[in-house]
């Protein structure tokens, strides 16, 4: 199990972690606010809330693992 979907796309079994597009959006928002004159100490702490589950069925088949349909239904991406 990995934290980054790139590992799953490269052959790993599955990943569950932060959606980087949301993280970069939050970073850009913070940078814009600082560049517009706000003090960094006054900015609220934010954290990405969207997570992505990616499952690689090819890898599961190689190791003889059956992934439950309920888990596949919750996955954001399934690599076949």
PyMOL Python script that loads the backbone (N, CA, C, O; Angstrom):
from pymol import cmd

cmd.read_pdbstr("""\
ATOM      1  N   UNK A   1       0.855  -1.169   0.000  1.00  0.00           N
ATOM      2  CA  UNK A   1       0.000   0.000   0.000  1.00  0.00           C
ATOM      3  C   UNK A   1       0.900   1.230   0.000  1.00  0.00           C
ATOM      4  O   UNK A   1       1.850   1.323   0.777  1.00  0.00           O
ATOM      5  N   UNK A   2       0.589   2.157  -0.870  1.00  0.00           N
ATOM      6  CA  UNK A   2       1.401   3.356  -1.035  1.00  0.00           C
ATOM      7  C   UNK A   2       0.569   4.604  -0.751  1.00  0.00           C
ATOM      8  O   UNK A   2      -0.661   4.552  -0.712  1.00  0.00           O
ATOM      9  N   UNK A   3       1.251   5.712  -0.556  1.00  0.00           N
ATOM     10  CA  UNK A   3       0.573   6.984  -0.330  1.00  0.00           C
ATOM     11  C   UNK A   3       0.391   7.765  -1.626  1.00  0.00           C
ATOM     12  O   UNK A   3      -0.375   8.728  -1.662  1.00  0.00           O
ATOM     13  N   UNK A   4       1.082   7.367  -2.686  1.00  0.00           N
ATOM     14  CA  UNK A   4       1.052   8.120  -3.941  1.00  0.00           C
ATOM     15  C   UNK A   4       0.563   7.234  -5.083  1.00  0.00           C
ATOM     16  O   UNK A   4       1.039   6.108  -5.228  1.00  0.00           O
ATOM     17  N   UNK A   5      -0.376   7.715  -5.895  1.00  0.00           N
ATOM     18  CA  UNK A   5      -0.920   6.903  -6.979  1.00  0.00           C
ATOM     19  C   UNK A   5       0.108   6.544  -8.052  1.00  0.00           C
ATOM     20  O   UNK A   5      -0.085   5.571  -8.781  1.00  0.00           O
ATOM     21  N   UNK A   6       1.175   7.295  -8.160  1.00  0.00           N
ATOM     22  CA  UNK A   6       2.202   6.993  -9.160  1.00  0.00           C
ATOM     23  C   UNK A   6       2.820   5.614  -8.927  1.00  0.00           C
ATOM     24  O   UNK A   6       3.176   4.928  -9.884  1.00  0.00           O
ATOM     25  N   UNK A   7       2.948   5.207  -7.674  1.00  0.00           N
ATOM     26  CA  UNK A   7       3.494   3.887  -7.368  1.00  0.00           C
ATOM     27  C   UNK A   7       2.539   2.781  -7.822  1.00  0.00           C
ATOM     28  O   UNK A   7       2.974   1.736  -8.307  1.00  0.00           O
ATOM     29  N   UNK A   8       1.253   3.015  -7.664  1.00  0.00           N
ATOM     30  CA  UNK A   8       0.263   2.041  -8.102  1.00  0.00           C
ATOM     31  C   UNK A   8       0.241   1.966  -9.625  1.00  0.00           C
ATOM     32  O   UNK A   8       0.144   0.879 -10.194  1.00  0.00           O
ATOM     33  N   UNK A   9       0.331   3.102 -10.276  1.00  0.00           N
ATOM     34  CA  UNK A   9       0.360   3.127 -11.734  1.00  0.00           C
ATOM     35  C   UNK A   9       1.622   2.469 -12.264  1.00  0.00           C
ATOM     36  O   UNK A   9       1.644   1.997 -13.401  1.00  0.00           O
ATOM     37  N   UNK A  10       2.670   2.433 -11.458  1.00  0.00           N
ATOM     38  CA  UNK A  10       3.920   1.797 -11.836  1.00  0.00           C
ATOM     39  C   UNK A  10       3.984   0.312 -11.493  1.00  0.00           C
ATOM     40  O   UNK A  10       5.012  -0.325 -11.726  1.00  0.00           O
ATOM     41  N   UNK A  11       2.903  -0.256 -10.942  1.00  0.00           N
ATOM     42  CA  UNK A  11       2.884  -1.683 -10.673  1.00  0.00           C
ATOM     43  C   UNK A  11       2.563  -2.067  -9.248  1.00  0.00           C
ATOM     44  O   UNK A  11       2.436  -3.255  -8.954  1.00  0.00           O
ATOM     45  N   UNK A  12       2.425  -1.098  -8.342  1.00  0.00           N
ATOM     46  CA  UNK A  12       2.082  -1.401  -6.954  1.00  0.00           C
ATOM     47  C   UNK A  12       0.632  -1.842  -6.826  1.00  0.00           C
ATOM     48  O   UNK A  12      -0.166  -1.622  -7.738  1.00  0.00           O
ATOM     49  N   UNK A  13       0.291  -2.453  -5.722  1.00  0.00           N
ATOM     50  CA  UNK A  13      -1.052  -3.002  -5.527  1.00  0.00           C
ATOM     51  C   UNK A  13      -2.115  -1.924  -5.350  1.00  0.00           C
ATOM     52  O   UNK A  13      -3.117  -1.918  -6.065  1.00  0.00           O
ATOM     53  N   UNK A  14      -1.905  -1.011  -4.403  1.00  0.00           N
ATOM     54  CA  UNK A  14      -2.901   0.046  -4.196  1.00  0.00           C
ATOM     55  C   UNK A  14      -2.280   1.238  -3.493  1.00  0.00           C
ATOM     56  O   UNK A  14      -1.222   1.144  -2.872  1.00  0.00           O
ATOM     57  N   UNK A  15      -2.976   2.365  -3.610  1.00  0.00           N
ATOM     58  CA  UNK A  15      -2.528   3.572  -2.925  1.00  0.00           C
ATOM     59  C   UNK A  15      -3.739   4.308  -2.373  1.00  0.00           C
ATOM     60  O   UNK A  15      -4.834   4.257  -2.933  1.00  0.00           O
ATOM     61  N   UNK A  16      -3.512   4.987  -1.271  1.00  0.00           N
ATOM     62  CA  UNK A  16      -4.544   5.808  -0.653  1.00  0.00           C
ATOM     63  C   UNK A  16      -3.851   7.021  -0.066  1.00  0.00           C
ATOM     64  O   UNK A  16      -3.052   6.900   0.862  1.00  0.00           O
ATOM     65  N   UNK A  17      -4.154   8.175  -0.600  1.00  0.00           N
ATOM     66  CA  UNK A  17      -3.485   9.372  -0.115  1.00  0.00           C
ATOM     67  C   UNK A  17      -4.129  10.632  -0.641  1.00  0.00           C
ATOM     68  O   UNK A  17      -5.152  10.593  -1.325  1.00  0.00           O
ATOM     69  N   UNK A  18      -3.520  11.735  -0.313  1.00  0.00           N
ATOM     70  CA  UNK A  18      -4.014  13.058  -0.667  1.00  0.00           C
ATOM     71  C   UNK A  18      -4.072  13.246  -2.178  1.00  0.00           C
ATOM     72  O   UNK A  18      -3.206  12.775  -2.915  1.00  0.00           O
ATOM     73  N   UNK A  19      -5.101  13.936  -2.614  1.00  0.00           N
ATOM     74  CA  UNK A  19      -5.223  14.313  -4.015  1.00  0.00           C
ATOM     75  C   UNK A  19      -4.326  15.537  -4.231  1.00  0.00           C
ATOM     76  O   UNK A  19      -4.599  16.614  -3.703  1.00  0.00           O
ATOM     77  N   UNK A  20      -3.261  15.363  -5.006  1.00  0.00           N
ATOM     78  CA  UNK A  20      -2.279  16.435  -5.164  1.00  0.00           C
ATOM     79  C   UNK A  20      -2.835  17.671  -5.849  1.00  0.00           C
ATOM     80  O   UNK A  20      -2.348  18.772  -5.592  1.00  0.00           O
ATOM     81  N   UNK A  21      -3.832  17.533  -6.708  1.00  0.00           N
ATOM     82  CA  UNK A  21      -4.399  18.721  -7.348  1.00  0.00           C
ATOM     83  C   UNK A  21      -5.015  19.647  -6.303  1.00  0.00           C
ATOM     84  O   UNK A  21      -4.917  20.868  -6.427  1.00  0.00           O
ATOM     85  N   UNK A  22      -5.646  19.082  -5.279  1.00  0.00           N
ATOM     86  CA  UNK A  22      -6.205  19.902  -4.202  1.00  0.00           C
ATOM     87  C   UNK A  22      -5.086  20.542  -3.372  1.00  0.00           C
ATOM     88  O   UNK A  22      -5.188  21.704  -2.979  1.00  0.00           O
ATOM     89  N   UNK A  23      -4.029  19.787  -3.111  1.00  0.00           N
ATOM     90  CA  UNK A  23      -2.905  20.315  -2.343  1.00  0.00           C
ATOM     91  C   UNK A  23      -2.266  21.499  -3.054  1.00  0.00           C
ATOM     92  O   UNK A  23      -1.970  22.519  -2.431  1.00  0.00           O
ATOM     93  N   UNK A  24      -2.055  21.363  -4.362  1.00  0.00           N
ATOM     94  CA  UNK A  24      -1.454  22.464  -5.121  1.00  0.00           C
ATOM     95  C   UNK A  24      -2.390  23.661  -5.197  1.00  0.00           C
ATOM     96  O   UNK A  24      -1.924  24.801  -5.193  1.00  0.00           O
ATOM     97  N   UNK A  25      -3.691  23.433  -5.265  1.00  0.00           N
ATOM     98  CA  UNK A  25      -4.651  24.534  -5.273  1.00  0.00           C
ATOM     99  C   UNK A  25      -4.573  25.306  -3.958  1.00  0.00           C
ATOM    100  O   UNK A  25      -4.553  26.537  -3.959  1.00  0.00           O
ATOM    101  N   UNK A  26      -4.528  24.585  -2.836  1.00  0.00           N
ATOM    102  CA  UNK A  26      -4.407  25.245  -1.537  1.00  0.00           C
ATOM    103  C   UNK A  26      -3.101  26.026  -1.430  1.00  0.00           C
ATOM    104  O   UNK A  26      -3.077  27.127  -0.879  1.00  0.00           O
ATOM    105  N   UNK A  27      -2.023  25.464  -1.954  1.00  0.00           N
ATOM    106  CA  UNK A  27      -0.725  26.141  -1.936  1.00  0.00           C
ATOM    107  C   UNK A  27      -0.791  27.433  -2.737  1.00  0.00           C
ATOM    108  O   UNK A  27      -0.286  28.466  -2.300  1.00  0.00           O
ATOM    109  N   UNK A  28      -1.408  27.375  -3.898  1.00  0.00           N
ATOM    110  CA  UNK A  28      -1.551  28.575  -4.734  1.00  0.00           C
ATOM    111  C   UNK A  28      -2.395  29.647  -4.066  1.00  0.00           C
ATOM    112  O   UNK A  28      -2.099  30.837  -4.170  1.00  0.00           O
ATOM    113  N   UNK A  29      -3.447  29.220  -3.380  1.00  0.00           N
ATOM    114  CA  UNK A  29      -4.304  30.166  -2.660  1.00  0.00           C
ATOM    115  C   UNK A  29      -3.506  30.872  -1.565  1.00  0.00           C
ATOM    116  O   UNK A  29      -3.603  32.089  -1.407  1.00  0.00           O
ATOM    117  N   UNK A  30      -2.725  30.109  -0.818  1.00  0.00           N
ATOM    118  CA  UNK A  30      -1.885  30.694   0.230  1.00  0.00           C
ATOM    119  C   UNK A  30      -0.881  31.669  -0.364  1.00  0.00           C
ATOM    120  O   UNK A  30      -0.728  32.783   0.138  1.00  0.00           O
ATOM    121  N   UNK A  31      -0.200  31.266  -1.417  1.00  0.00           N
ATOM    122  CA  UNK A  31       0.802  32.141  -2.038  1.00  0.00           C
ATOM    123  C   UNK A  31       0.153  33.434  -2.516  1.00  0.00           C
ATOM    124  O   UNK A  31       0.720  34.513  -2.340  1.00  0.00           O
ATOM    125  N   UNK A  32      -1.020  33.337  -3.114  1.00  0.00           N
ATOM    126  CA  UNK A  32      -1.720  34.535  -3.576  1.00  0.00           C
ATOM    127  C   UNK A  32      -2.076  35.477  -2.443  1.00  0.00           C
ATOM    128  O   UNK A  32      -1.955  36.695  -2.572  1.00  0.00           O
ATOM    129  N   UNK A  33      -2.515  34.908  -1.332  1.00  0.00           N
ATOM    130  CA  UNK A  33      -2.872  35.744  -0.189  1.00  0.00           C
ATOM    131  C   UNK A  33      -1.636  36.443   0.388  1.00  0.00           C
ATOM    132  O   UNK A  33      -1.706  37.615   0.756  1.00  0.00           O
ATOM    133  N   UNK A  34      -0.511  35.735   0.470  1.00  0.00           N
ATOM    134  CA  UNK A  34       0.724  36.343   0.983  1.00  0.00           C
ATOM    135  C   UNK A  34       1.198  37.432   0.027  1.00  0.00           C
ATOM    136  O   UNK A  34       1.613  38.503   0.469  1.00  0.00           O
ATOM    137  N   UNK A  35       1.142  37.173  -1.264  1.00  0.00           N
ATOM    138  CA  UNK A  35       1.569  38.167  -2.249  1.00  0.00           C
ATOM    139  C   UNK A  35       0.656  39.389  -2.268  1.00  0.00           C
ATOM    140  O   UNK A  35       1.070  40.466  -2.698  1.00  0.00           O
ATOM    141  N   UNK A  36      -0.573  39.229  -1.809  1.00  0.00           N
ATOM    142  CA  UNK A  36      -1.496  40.360  -1.721  1.00  0.00           C
ATOM    143  C   UNK A  36      -1.388  41.104  -0.396  1.00  0.00           C
ATOM    144  O   UNK A  36      -2.190  41.995  -0.115  1.00  0.00           O
ATOM    145  N   UNK A  37      -0.398  40.742   0.422  1.00  0.00           N
ATOM    146  CA  UNK A  37      -0.110  41.517   1.619  1.00  0.00           C
ATOM    147  C   UNK A  37      -0.530  40.916   2.946  1.00  0.00           C
ATOM    148  O   UNK A  37      -0.252  41.510   3.989  1.00  0.00           O
ATOM    149  N   UNK A  38      -1.181  39.778   2.955  1.00  0.00           N
ATOM    150  CA  UNK A  38      -1.560  39.186   4.238  1.00  0.00           C
ATOM    151  C   UNK A  38      -0.329  38.587   4.916  1.00  0.00           C
ATOM    152  O   UNK A  38       0.583  38.087   4.257  1.00  0.00           O
ATOM    153  N   UNK A  39      -0.326  38.649   6.235  1.00  0.00           N
ATOM    154  CA  UNK A  39       0.781  38.085   6.992  1.00  0.00           C
ATOM    155  C   UNK A  39       0.583  36.569   7.107  1.00  0.00           C
ATOM    156  O   UNK A  39      -0.508  36.115   7.451  1.00  0.00           O
ATOM    157  N   UNK A  40       1.616  35.796   6.825  1.00  0.00           N
ATOM    158  CA  UNK A  40       1.494  34.337   6.924  1.00  0.00           C
ATOM    159  C   UNK A  40       1.034  33.869   8.306  1.00  0.00           C
ATOM    160  O   UNK A  40       0.321  32.871   8.410  1.00  0.00           O
ATOM    161  N   UNK A  41       1.427  34.566   9.353  1.00  0.00           N
ATOM    162  CA  UNK A  41       1.039  34.170  10.710  1.00  0.00           C
ATOM    163  C   UNK A  41      -0.466  34.309  10.942  1.00  0.00           C
ATOM    164  O   UNK A  41      -1.016  33.672  11.841  1.00  0.00           O
ATOM    165  N   UNK A  42      -1.135  35.141  10.135  1.00  0.00           N
ATOM    166  CA  UNK A  42      -2.573  35.352  10.293  1.00  0.00           C
ATOM    167  C   UNK A  42      -3.419  34.395   9.447  1.00  0.00           C
ATOM    168  O   UNK A  42      -4.643  34.369   9.572  1.00  0.00           O
ATOM    169  N   UNK A  43      -2.770  33.618   8.596  1.00  0.00           N
ATOM    170  CA  UNK A  43      -3.515  32.701   7.736  1.00  0.00           C
ATOM    171  C   UNK A  43      -3.894  31.437   8.506  1.00  0.00           C
ATOM    172  O   UNK A  43      -3.115  30.941   9.319  1.00  0.00           O
ATOM    173  N   UNK A  44      -5.088  30.924   8.246  1.00  0.00           N
ATOM    174  CA  UNK A  44      -5.501  29.701   8.941  1.00  0.00           C
ATOM    175  C   UNK A  44      -4.715  28.490   8.423  1.00  0.00           C
ATOM    176  O   UNK A  44      -4.255  28.469   7.282  1.00  0.00           O
ATOM    177  N   UNK A  45      -4.580  27.511   9.273  1.00  0.00           N
ATOM    178  CA  UNK A  45      -3.951  26.255   8.857  1.00  0.00           C
ATOM    179  C   UNK A  45      -4.975  25.477   8.050  1.00  0.00           C
ATOM    180  O   UNK A  45      -6.119  25.306   8.473  1.00  0.00           O
ATOM    181  N   UNK A  46      -4.555  25.011   6.893  1.00  0.00           N
ATOM    182  CA  UNK A  46      -5.449  24.231   6.042  1.00  0.00           C
ATOM    183  C   UNK A  46      -4.808  22.893   5.729  1.00  0.00           C
ATOM    184  O   UNK A  46      -3.588  22.738   5.769  1.00  0.00           O
ATOM    185  N   UNK A  47      -5.654  21.944   5.421  1.00  0.00           N
ATOM    186  CA  UNK A  47      -5.186  20.608   5.098  1.00  0.00           C
ATOM    187  C   UNK A  47      -6.089  20.057   4.001  1.00  0.00           C
ATOM    188  O   UNK A  47      -7.303  20.258   4.018  1.00  0.00           O
ATOM    189  N   UNK A  48      -5.488  19.371   3.064  1.00  0.00           N
ATOM    190  CA  UNK A  48      -6.279  18.752   2.008  1.00  0.00           C
ATOM    191  C   UNK A  48      -7.221  17.718   2.623  1.00  0.00           C
ATOM    192  O   UNK A  48      -6.838  16.972   3.524  1.00  0.00           O
ATOM    193  N   UNK A  49      -8.437  17.684   2.133  1.00  0.00           N
ATOM    194  CA  UNK A  49      -9.422  16.758   2.680  1.00  0.00           C
ATOM    195  C   UNK A  49      -9.819  15.669   1.690  1.00  0.00           C
ATOM    196  O   UNK A  49     -10.413  14.664   2.081  1.00  0.00           O
ATOM    197  N   UNK A  50      -9.501  15.856   0.431  1.00  0.00           N
ATOM    198  CA  UNK A  50      -9.858  14.861  -0.573  1.00  0.00           C
ATOM    199  C   UNK A  50      -8.757  13.812  -0.677  1.00  0.00           C
ATOM    200  O   UNK A  50      -7.587  14.134  -0.886  1.00  0.00           O
ATOM    201  N   UNK A  51      -9.154  12.554  -0.528  1.00  0.00           N
ATOM    202  CA  UNK A  51      -8.215  11.438  -0.630  1.00  0.00           C
ATOM    203  C   UNK A  51      -8.582  10.607  -1.851  1.00  0.00           C
ATOM    204  O   UNK A  51      -9.739  10.579  -2.271  1.00  0.00           O
ATOM    205  N   UNK A  52      -7.575   9.925  -2.423  1.00  0.00           N
ATOM    206  CA  UNK A  52      -7.794   9.080  -3.596  1.00  0.00           C
ATOM    207  C   UNK A  52      -7.371   7.651  -3.303  1.00  0.00           C
ATOM    208  O   UNK A  52      -6.300   7.405  -2.749  1.00  0.00           O
ATOM    209  N   UNK A  53      -8.235   6.707  -3.686  1.00  0.00           N
ATOM    210  CA  UNK A  53      -7.931   5.284  -3.592  1.00  0.00           C
ATOM    211  C   UNK A  53      -7.745   4.752  -5.013  1.00  0.00           C
ATOM    212  O   UNK A  53      -8.647   4.847  -5.845  1.00  0.00           O
ATOM    213  N   UNK A  54      -6.568   4.193  -5.276  1.00  0.00           N
ATOM    214  CA  UNK A  54      -6.261   3.618  -6.583  1.00  0.00           C
ATOM    215  C   UNK A  54      -5.889   2.158  -6.367  1.00  0.00           C
ATOM    216  O   UNK A  54      -5.056   1.836  -5.520  1.00  0.00           O
ATOM    217  N   UNK A  55      -6.519   1.276  -7.144  1.00  0.00           N
ATOM    218  CA  UNK A  55      -6.275  -0.166  -7.023  1.00  0.00           C
ATOM    219  C   UNK A  55      -5.786  -0.697  -8.364  1.00  0.00           C
ATOM    220  O   UNK A  55      -6.348  -0.383  -9.414  1.00  0.00           O
ATOM    221  N   UNK A  56      -4.731  -1.506  -8.314  1.00  0.00           N
ATOM    222  CA  UNK A  56      -4.152  -2.107  -9.508  1.00  0.00           C
ATOM    223  C   UNK A  56      -4.541  -3.591  -9.542  1.00  0.00           C
ATOM    224  O   UNK A  56      -3.983  -4.409  -8.810  1.00  0.00           O
ATOM    225  N   UNK A  57      -5.510  -3.920 -10.407  1.00  0.00           N
ATOM    226  CA  UNK A  57      -5.969  -5.304 -10.493  1.00  0.00           C
ATOM    227  C   UNK A  57      -4.929  -6.225 -11.124  1.00  0.00           C
ATOM    228  O   UNK A  57      -4.910  -7.423 -10.842  1.00  0.00           O
ATOM    229  N   UNK A  58      -4.064  -5.673 -11.975  1.00  0.00           N
ATOM    230  CA  UNK A  58      -2.987  -6.480 -12.556  1.00  0.00           C
ATOM    231  C   UNK A  58      -2.071  -7.007 -11.454  1.00  0.00           C
ATOM    232  O   UNK A  58      -1.723  -8.188 -11.437  1.00  0.00           O
ATOM    233  N   UNK A  59      -1.689  -6.135 -10.546  1.00  0.00           N
ATOM    234  CA  UNK A  59      -0.810  -6.533  -9.441  1.00  0.00           C
ATOM    235  C   UNK A  59      -1.516  -7.531  -8.528  1.00  0.00           C
ATOM    236  O   UNK A  59      -0.891  -8.475  -8.045  1.00  0.00           O
ATOM    237  N   UNK A  60      -2.800  -7.333  -8.289  1.00  0.00           N
ATOM    238  CA  UNK A  60      -3.556  -8.259  -7.442  1.00  0.00           C
ATOM    239  C   UNK A  60      -3.597  -9.647  -8.068  1.00  0.00           C
ATOM    240  O   UNK A  60      -3.468 -10.653  -7.370  1.00  0.00           O
ATOM    241  N   UNK A  61      -3.775  -9.699  -9.382  1.00  0.00           N
ATOM    242  CA  UNK A  61      -3.828 -10.987 -10.078  1.00  0.00           C
ATOM    243  C   UNK A  61      -2.487 -11.713  -9.993  1.00  0.00           C
ATOM    244  O   UNK A  61      -2.447 -12.931  -9.818  1.00  0.00           O
ATOM    245  N   UNK A  62      -1.386 -10.964 -10.118  1.00  0.00           N
ATOM    246  CA  UNK A  62      -0.050 -11.568 -10.075  1.00  0.00           C
ATOM    247  C   UNK A  62       0.206 -12.251  -8.732  1.00  0.00           C
ATOM    248  O   UNK A  62       0.808 -13.323  -8.687  1.00  0.00           O
ATOM    249  N   UNK A  63      -0.247 -11.639  -7.648  1.00  0.00           N
ATOM    250  CA  UNK A  63      -0.003 -12.228  -6.325  1.00  0.00           C
ATOM    251  C   UNK A  63      -1.158 -13.116  -5.853  1.00  0.00           C
ATOM    252  O   UNK A  63      -1.128 -13.639  -4.739  1.00  0.00           O
ATOM    253  N   UNK A  64      -2.171 -13.282  -6.701  1.00  0.00           N
ATOM    254  CA  UNK A  64      -3.284 -14.165  -6.376  1.00  0.00           C
ATOM    255  C   UNK A  64      -4.236 -13.608  -5.336  1.00  0.00           C
ATOM    256  O   UNK A  64      -4.807 -14.359  -4.546  1.00  0.00           O
ATOM    257  N   UNK A  65      -4.408 -12.309  -5.332  1.00  0.00           N
ATOM    258  CA  UNK A  65      -5.262 -11.652  -4.347  1.00  0.00           C
ATOM    259  C   UNK A  65      -6.580 -11.226  -4.993  1.00  0.00           C
ATOM    260  O   UNK A  65      -6.577 -10.579  -6.041  1.00  0.00           O
ATOM    261  N   UNK A  66      -7.688 -11.582  -4.381  1.00  0.00           N
ATOM    262  CA  UNK A  66      -9.006 -11.169  -4.858  1.00  0.00           C
ATOM    263  C   UNK A  66      -9.418  -9.898  -4.122  1.00  0.00           C
ATOM    264  O   UNK A  66      -9.477  -9.875  -2.893  1.00  0.00           O
ATOM    265  N   UNK A  67      -9.699  -8.855  -4.875  1.00  0.00           N
ATOM    266  CA  UNK A  67     -10.132  -7.581  -4.288  1.00  0.00           C
ATOM    267  C   UNK A  67     -11.659  -7.601  -4.200  1.00  0.00           C
ATOM    268  O   UNK A  67     -12.315  -7.818  -5.219  1.00  0.00           O
ATOM    269  N   UNK A  68     -12.244  -7.384  -3.028  1.00  0.00           N
ATOM    270  CA  UNK A  68     -13.703  -7.391  -2.881  1.00  0.00           C
ATOM    271  C   UNK A  68     -14.373  -6.310  -3.742  1.00  0.00           C
ATOM    272  O   UNK A  68     -13.845  -5.211  -3.908  1.00  0.00           O
ATOM    273  N   UNK A  69     -15.535  -6.649  -4.276  1.00  0.00           N
ATOM    274  CA  UNK A  69     -16.283  -5.704  -5.115  1.00  0.00           C
ATOM    275  C   UNK A  69     -16.615  -4.421  -4.359  1.00  0.00           C
ATOM    276  O   UNK A  69     -16.632  -3.341  -4.950  1.00  0.00           O
ATOM    277  N   UNK A  70     -16.876  -4.529  -3.065  1.00  0.00           N
ATOM    278  CA  UNK A  70     -17.197  -3.346  -2.268  1.00  0.00           C
ATOM    279  C   UNK A  70     -16.031  -2.362  -2.259  1.00  0.00           C
ATOM    280  O   UNK A  70     -16.241  -1.150  -2.303  1.00  0.00           O
ATOM    281  N   UNK A  71     -14.811  -2.873  -2.202  1.00  0.00           N
ATOM    282  CA  UNK A  71     -13.631  -2.013  -2.215  1.00  0.00           C
ATOM    283  C   UNK A  71     -13.412  -1.428  -3.608  1.00  0.00           C
ATOM    284  O   UNK A  71     -13.058  -0.257  -3.744  1.00  0.00           O
ATOM    285  N   UNK A  72     -13.620  -2.236  -4.636  1.00  0.00           N
ATOM    286  CA  UNK A  72     -13.472  -1.735  -6.008  1.00  0.00           C
ATOM    287  C   UNK A  72     -14.491  -0.631  -6.285  1.00  0.00           C
ATOM    288  O   UNK A  72     -14.196   0.322  -7.006  1.00  0.00           O
ATOM    289  N   UNK A  73     -15.677  -0.757  -5.719  1.00  0.00           N
ATOM    290  CA  UNK A  73     -16.715   0.260  -5.904  1.00  0.00           C
ATOM    291  C   UNK A  73     -16.376   1.590  -5.259  1.00  0.00           C
ATOM    292  O   UNK A  73     -16.875   2.632  -5.682  1.00  0.00           O
ATOM    293  N   UNK A  74     -15.549   1.564  -4.261  1.00  0.00           N
ATOM    294  CA  UNK A  74     -15.148   2.795  -3.571  1.00  0.00           C
ATOM    295  C   UNK A  74     -13.894   3.427  -4.162  1.00  0.00           C
ATOM    296  O   UNK A  74     -13.554   4.563  -3.832  1.00  0.00           O
ATOM    297  N   UNK A  75     -13.218   2.707  -5.021  1.00  0.00           N
ATOM    298  CA  UNK A  75     -11.966   3.206  -5.585  1.00  0.00           C
ATOM    299  C   UNK A  75     -12.218   4.366  -6.540  1.00  0.00           C
ATOM    300  O   UNK A  75     -13.199   4.370  -7.284  1.00  0.00           O
ATOM    301  N   UNK A  76     -11.324   5.349  -6.511  1.00  0.00           N
ATOM    302  CA  UNK A  76     -11.395   6.468  -7.435  1.00  0.00           C
ATOM    303  C   UNK A  76     -10.862   6.070  -8.810  1.00  0.00           C
ATOM    304  O   UNK A  76     -11.271   6.625  -9.830  1.00  0.00           O
ATOM    305  N   UNK A  77      -9.951   5.108  -8.824  1.00  0.00           N
ATOM    306  CA  UNK A  77      -9.376   4.625 -10.068  1.00  0.00           C
ATOM    307  C   UNK A  77      -9.019   3.150  -9.913  1.00  0.00           C
ATOM    308  O   UNK A  77      -8.447   2.741  -8.902  1.00  0.00           O
ATOM    309  N   UNK A  78      -9.364   2.356 -10.929  1.00  0.00           N
ATOM    310  CA  UNK A  78      -9.033   0.947 -10.942  1.00  0.00           C
ATOM    311  C   UNK A  78      -8.219   0.683 -12.199  1.00  0.00           C
ATOM    312  O   UNK A  78      -8.688   0.936 -13.308  1.00  0.00           O
ATOM    313  N   UNK A  79      -7.016   0.181 -12.033  1.00  0.00           N
ATOM    314  CA  UNK A  79      -6.138  -0.140 -13.155  1.00  0.00           C
ATOM    315  C   UNK A  79      -6.346  -1.610 -13.478  1.00  0.00           C
ATOM    316  O   UNK A  79      -6.152  -2.477 -12.627  1.00  0.00           O
ATOM    317  N   UNK A  80      -6.748  -1.886 -14.735  1.00  0.00           N
ATOM    318  CA  UNK A  80      -7.036  -3.272 -15.119  1.00  0.00           C
ATOM    319  C   UNK A  80      -5.964  -3.856 -16.000  1.00  0.00           C
ATOM    320  O   UNK A  80      -6.062  -5.014 -16.407  1.00  0.00           O
TER     321      UNK A  80
END
""", "prot")
cmd.dss("prot")
cmd.show_as("cartoon", "prot")
cmd.util.cbc("prot")
cmd.orient("prot")
